[in-house]
Amino acid sequence: MEKKNYKFWFATGSQDLYGDECLANVAAHAKQIVAELNASGRLPYEVVWKPTLIDNATIRKTFADANNDPEVAGVITWMHTFSPAKSWILGLSEYRKPLLHLHTQFNQEIPYDTIDMDFMNENQSAHGDREYGHIVTRMGIERKVIMGHWADEKVQNRIASWMRTAIGIMESSHIRVVRVADNMRNVAVTEGDKVEAQIKFGWEVDAYPVNEIVEYVDAVSKGDMEALTDEYYDKYDILLEGRDATEFRNHVAVQAKIELGFEKFLKEKNYQAIVTHFGDLGGLQQLPGLAIQRLMEKGYGFGAEGDWKTAAMVRLMKIMTEGKKDAKGTSFMEDYTYNLVPGKEGILQAHMLEVCPTISDGPIGIKVCPLSMGDREDPARLVFTAKEGEGIATSLVDLGDRFRLIINEVDVKKTEKPMPKLPVATAFWTPRPSLQTGAESWIYAGGAHHTAFTYDLTTEQMADWAAAMGIEVVYIDANTTIRGLRNELRWNEVAFRK
């Protein structure tokens, strides 16, 4: 995945009522804040200082320039002094990118012994930010508000977190999903309005006949196929489990060929996410398994049985977590079966084949096992168990009149016992606040059986993305109650009615 050279502009508001010396101090303070934010090592992207904004023309031009600069992923605004908010109307009304209102001030503590009216006039963010905040609210502009001293580690971490959401907002419009065949017949939750998705999220969702991509697979040279197969054998544990070694390698090589063919197709056609369906495999020898797992590891989104919404969400979340230090992984996932033993409740997560190895904990093996679905030869797949830790499972559903993003905070654990006869990658988690309340809430909210799962994003980040997209978001977390959630769903029916 190629990281784009995104930047965030830092725009400081003021006015000329207090003279040139005040404006010089405002600029110096803003420059220092920007320099120290960049030096903190906490922000994933660079902050760029912009000259102080004091009138309608410069404000409008700054926002227009931000719109037109492809490297600008958002603008951070701060009112150092009082900035009359009507001056911001035109600039804000034309601005189209993520907006952060940093409600801070240069000094951390009131200078009790020396404070005078000159200091008060110059350092009145508590005053100026409220004027600015009012006009943004009145104009109905979606933005993030972060309050606290700019040098505080918690504030800097929140800015860093918002930056990743902003990247998700920017990159959402660049996501293109290729549908290799349609969704699974008679399945409701994988359906959706692709035109409305492009209007809301910017996603392009296109269909190709499966045999058009098979042509790319068939065109892979034997040398390239063998080289990638060798890489598999070097990188992963080979779990023959009684199968003939030559036959086993031949099955693995098929997946290498699929990976190379699919990836060339995706690159040539400029797609970043893909869906497949076991019911329409055309000339493919196997259901893509190991190949899809490897593509997800490289940053591509995936959804099974034609689930293009989940494929796009997996891609989006991989973009948002790109380059994150100590990232634990992001994957397509599916709910399979419960453990209902009191005190040990949880959901076993897996899929037939396609779980991303970025979430793996410990060794990764290759198995070749029969698959009743698809009517093809036994597919090779990567098998492993997922890391322990906190994560979020998300489901984007189309309710007919609107999209809803459901976010469930989960705790990933190890299963009590190994599962030697289950030849797939797995995770096991307990939804918050409990399996019972979490599962009931998910079903009341209309959540799907497919999820886009990650350890590396927060509920707040995904909710901010949903707010920027103008869609409904439903939280299922430690504070969720069934009564409260059902009331929230009723209120949302009114709030999001077209």
Secondary structure, DSSP 8 states (H G I E B T S, - for coil): ------EEEEEEE--GGG-HHHHHHHHHHHHHHHHHHHHTS--SSEEEE---B-SHHHHHHHHHHHHH-TTEEEEEEEESS---GGGGHHHHHH--S-EEEEE--S-SS--TTT--HHHHHHS-HHHHHHHHHHHHHHTT---EEEES-TT-HHHHHHHHHHHHHHHHHHHHTT-EEEEES---TT-STT---HHHHHHHH--EEEEE-HHHHHHHHHTS-HHHHHHHHHHHHHHSEE--TTS-HHHHHHHHHHHHHHHHHHHHHHHHHT-SEEE--TT--TT-SS---HHHHHHHHTT-EEEGGG-HHHHHHHHHHHHHHTT-TT---EEEEEEEEEE-STT--EEEEE-SS---GGGEEEEEEEEE---SSSSSS--EEEEEEE--EEEEEEEEEE-SSSEEEEEEEEEEE--SS--TT--S-BEEEEESS-HHHHHHHHHHHT--SEEEEESS--HHHHHHHHHHHT-EEEEESTT--HHHHHHHHHHHHHHT--
